Amino acid sequence: MPTRDTPDLQRRGLIQTTGGLGAALAIGASGAAGLSLSPSAAAAAAGTAGLSRHGTGPGLQGPYLDLRTGKGNKLAYARIQGDLDFGKQKYFWFKGYVMGIQPQKKIVDLMGSSGFGVIRLAEGPNGSIYRMCREVIVYTDLKTGEVLDEWKNPITNEVVKAVHVANDPFNYMIEDHFPAMSDFGGLNKEQPPKIPFILPWYQHGDMAEMEIHVHLAYPSALQPDKWPRESAGPIAQVSEFFAHHIRVEDLQNPKLTSLDYTGTWNRITPWLPWMLMGQTQGMCQYACFMGTTRDLESVLTRPVLDYAHKNYAKYFDAPTEWRADRSLSSLEHYAKDQKPAPARK
């Protein structure tokens, strides 16, 4: 993302001269955009007060950001996610594969997975930061790279309609304590304790690395009695794994209002509902590269971008107004927007 001189953050109440500065975090159970740690993960993170239990390094302690503090992590993560020159937007992207895993069988590459999101930050109450995002995931043919309209399931040999992911919005607040998790339409009741927002940072040479694991299990919006072909079961069991790689020099540069990163996004999830696998044993795993970019044309393929421009034009622009309602995952969107498939002939 373009880097710019820092605006008057003192006036906005974001910078505290006596401690570190901050950033934040949020994770969506449907895309690569955001993150909410489970209570157990958040409690474990609380044990990182002081230096990270994962690694130490002079670049993690200052002089600009002290990543041993919630405020330090709040500002760091906000600059990773978006741009503290409020009003400017920032793109992230991801590209990789979706694989099928069944007990006692060889893993199968099912399809490609590509997408992007765009984020805009805004000033929130009491020093918090609003993160406003739209994101798209499209599935592609492994041989041609074309975006799927229909797909022949290699496990069942059934031709099914592909249903892509479009989350609008996926919003949350970035604060100096761990953010509340999405309740996914009232289905997820688990919330983390209110503890300082301290992430597991490492420093290896001139690079800072930060990894986040998110593990969720909550009642599925696709219950088997109503969605026998789409539902993998009564509980949605989803895990996501994000790895960020950032230059220490950039992290500690007070003139940069936004930080570039590269990394990986992995996700373990039930069979995608449109695969019509029902309660067949097994799961999907996403394995994707991810990062920030100034130009989506430089990282995503022409078929993916053309499809997005045609079908998701507004997703190239981040929201400009904060909405406090909690965001949904792809499962809740599917239950809201689709109808149960008829029995297979």
C-alpha positions, 0 to 999 in steps of 0.5 A: 500500500502507498505509505504516507507521512503520519497525520496528526494522530496525537490530536486523534488520541491514538498515540501515547508518548509514554508507551508503545502504539497500537493496532488490532485484529479480527478474523472472519470464519468465511474469508481472509479479512478479519479475526476474533480469537476464541476465548481459549486462544485469547486467554493463552495470548494473555500469557504473552504479557511481557515479551512474546512467548514465541520469540524476542527481538529488539524490534518488538520493543520499540522505539515506536511500537512496544508490542508487549502492550495492548496499545502497541498491538492495536496500532500495529494491527491497524496499520497491517489491516488498513491505513491510519490516514483515515479515509484511504482504502487498502487492498489485500489479496489471497490465492491458492487451492481448496483440497478435500480430505477424507479418512484413509484416502489421498488428499484431492485438489478440488479447485482454485481459490482466489479473492481480495478485500478492501479495507477503510479505517475510521476513528472510533470511540475512546481511541478505538479504530473502526475497520470497514471491509468488503471481501470476495472469494471466487473458486476456479477451475484447476486446469483453465483458471476460469471462474467456476459456474458449474463444477464436477465434484470428483468425489461424487461425480455430480455436477453442481452449481458453484456459489462464491463468497461475497461478504459485505460488510465484514466490520469490527472495532480495533481496540487495545483489548481482544475484540468481540467475536462475531456471533454469526447471526446469534449462533455463536455464544462464545466470547473472549475475556476482556484482556490486553490485545497482545499478539504472538510476535517473533523477530528473525533478522530484519523481519517481524512475524506474527501468526494467528490461529482461530478455532470455532465450533458453534451451531451451524446455520445449515442444520441437517433436517432442513439442509440434508445435502448442504449440511455437514452436521449440526456444528460448524467446526472451522479453523483459520491460520494466518501468518504475517511477515513484515519488515521490522524497519517498517513496523517501527517507522512512525512515518508509515500509516500503513504496512505492507505484509506477505504471508499465508492463509489456511482454513479447515472447514466442513465441505462447502455447502454447494458441493452437496456432500451432506454428512460425508466424512471429511472436510476442506482445507484452503491453502493460500498465499496472501498479502497487501497490494497497491494493484490487484492486477499485479497479483490476481489473474485476468479471469478472476478480476474480470469476473469480479468487475462484472459481478462484484463491482462495488467490492473494489471500494471499501465501505465509508460508513460504520455499521455496528451489526455483526458480520456473517460468515459464508455459511450464514450467507448461504442459509440466507440466500440459497434454497435446499437442493432437491434429492439427487436423482 
